Amino acid sequence: MITVIRIGHRPFRDKRITTHVALVSRAFGADSILVDEKDETLENTVNRVTENFGGNFSIKSGVNWKKEFRDFKGVRVNLSMYGVNVDDRIENIRMATEGKDMIILVGAEKVPIDAYNIADFNIAISNQPHSEVSALAMFLDRFYKGKELEKKYEGKMNVIPMDHGKLVKFIPDEQQSMKILYESGADERIISHVTTVYNLSMAMGRYANADMKLIAAGSLLHDIGRTKTNGISHAVAGADLLREKNIDELIVRIVERHTGAGILPEEAKKLGLPDRNYIPETLEEKIVAQADNLVSGKNIVTLAETLERYKLQGLEEPAKRIKKLQEELSKACGKELDEIAMELNN
Ligand code: SAM
C-alpha cells in the first residue's frame, strides 16, 4: 500500500495544486493521500473523481503530518530537490518496500527540517526546483517501472481510447437510469415491472456479492427496448438504444442477454434476431435475466409458475435452461432464489 502525505496545504491558495497531487497519487498507483490542513472541498472533489472513474483511492485531510510520517509503519520517502537522485536509490527503495507499505511526503512551500530527518530516503527528481506534482508522478512511475499506467479502473465513467474525437461510456446510477427510461417514453407498466425486477435483482446481487452498480442499472434498463417493440427483439432494441446513448457495454450486454435464460444461436436465427451473443455470461447478466424470469408484470412469481408458463407455450428447452440457471444462481447466492423472492414478498 502506498500513501502520499501532502504537507503545507493552504486551502485558499493551493486548492488546485493539492487536487492535482491527489489525482496524480490516484492515477499513478498510490492507494491514499493524507493532507495536513482540513479541507472538505478537496476531499469531495477527489472522492467524486474516484466515484466516477473507479478504484479504491481514499483521502483524509486534517492530519498531524509529523505524527503520521514519524509513526508510519513502513518506508518513509521525502521528495525534495535536496535529496539523492531517484535513479541512485530506486532499487534500494524497491528492496526496502518488499512486503512493506510506503509513505511519500511532498511539500508546498518550505518543508520543515523534521521531514528530512524522519525520512528513510530523501529523494530528488533532479536537484533543480520544480513541482510536487511532477516529482510525485515521476517517482511513482520510476517505482512501478511504468506498470501503473496499465492499471484497469472500473468506474461509472470509462474512457474509450480514441485516436480522434473522444468517447466516454458511462454506467448510470438509479436516478440516471430512471431519467433515461422516462426520456425514452417508458410507461407506468414498464416502470412498475422494472422496479420489481430491480428489487429482486438487488436482493439476489447482495447474496451473490455481485457488482451492485451493474445490477442496479442493468435491471432498471433491461426492458427499455419495450418503448420500441414488445416482441422478442425488445432486448436487441434496448441494447441498440443504450449504445446510442454511450451506456457502458457491461450494462448494454445485461439488456441484450436478458431474454429467458438466454437464446441459443440457432434459436436466434429462427427468430430472425441479428447475429449476436444472447447468452448471459457474467454473474450480473445472469442475475438480471433470472430476476426477470421470476417477475410477471409487477409481481414476483415462483420458478414453478414460470416453468409452467414456458411449457404451456411449448418452450421446453428454454424452460430447462431457466431451471438450470435457477440452480446455478441459488448456489451463487447461498440461498434458494424462491426463498429470496419470498423474503421480498413478505
Ligand atoms: N523550496 C521548498 C523546500 O524548501 O523544500 C520546495 C518547494 S516545492 C514548490 C514543493 C515540493 O515540490 C517540494 O516539497 C517537493 O516535494 C517537490 N519538489 C520540487 N522540486 C523537486 C525536485 N527537484 N525533486 C523532488 N521533489 C521536488
Residues whose N, C-alpha, C, O or C-beta is under 5 A from the ligand:
A	BS01	SAM	L79 S80 M81 L105 V106 G107 A108 E109 K110 V111 I123 A124 I125 S126 N127 Q128 P129 H130 S131 E132 A135
